[in-house]
Amino acid sequence: MKETSELFNYPELVFAVSEKKDGPMKISEKQTRIILKNRDRFFTSLGLDSDVVISGEIVHGNNVAIIGRQNLQTTLTNTDALVTDQRGIFLAITVADCLPIFLFDPINEVVAIVHAGWRGLKNNIIEKTIGTMTIKLNSKSSDIIAYIGPAIGSCHFEVKSDLEKIFKTNYPKAVIYRDDKIFINLKLIARQQLLSQNLNQKNIFASVDCTYCKAEKFYSFRRDKTQPVKTMVALIGLKKGASR
Ligand SMILES: [Zn+2]
C-alpha cells in the first residue's frame, strides 16, 4: 500500500492524527479539562478553532451521521462515522489501535472519517459510509480518495478463533497463522472493503505504522491497558478558502 502523498495535493484539506506527545484526546468524565486543553492545542496547531470540530462518540457500532452547521459545538453520541459536504466543518473520532479511515471526494468536496475496529469492519461501516457519500451527497466511488491511518498491525492483533471464523471466509489473506497463534490484518480487510465499494486501487493509501509497535509515538489500547483509555484524535475537513 502506498503512503499519503496524493492526499496532500489539496491545500485546503486538513487531515491529521494526533500523537502521544499531544496527550490523550478522548473526552472522559474524570479528566475533561486536561483533555479539552490537549484537543484545543492540537486543533490550534492545525490552524483550527475547537468550535469547528465535531466529534463522534465512538461505540464500535456502524452508525453514520451527516454533519452540518446545526451540529457545531456538539458531540454526536453513538456515532462511529461522520460525513459532511460543507467547508469549515471538521470531523473527528478517537482511536488507539482501531483504524481511522479518512475519505475525501475532491470533486464534490465531501469528507468523511470512520472509526473502524473489527466490529465496525464486520458490521460494514465502510460500506455504510461510502453509501452515505454516494447516495446522499452525490459522490462517485471512483472519485473518493481513502487513507487508512495508523492502527494495530497484523504483527500485534492476535485474536481467538471466534474472530478467525468471522473473517476467514471473506478475507482469507487477512487471517495469519504464526507461532500457533492467530493474527488479523485489519488494514487489509479495510482495503478490500474499500475496493468492493468501487474505490480505485490507486486512490487507497495506508499508514504502515502499527500503534502497538510504535510505543513512543502512539497510544495502544492493547499495549497500554490504561483506564480510562488514552487515545489519539483523528480529524478531517476542508478549510474555507477560495472556492472552486
Ligand atoms: Zn505491531
Boltz pocket constraint, residues with backbone or C-beta under 6 A from the ligand:
constraints:
  - pocket:
      binder: B
      contacts: [[A, 152], [A, 153], [A, 154], [A, 155], [A, 156], [A, 210], [A, 211], [A, 212], [A, 213], [A, 214]]
      max_distance: 6.0
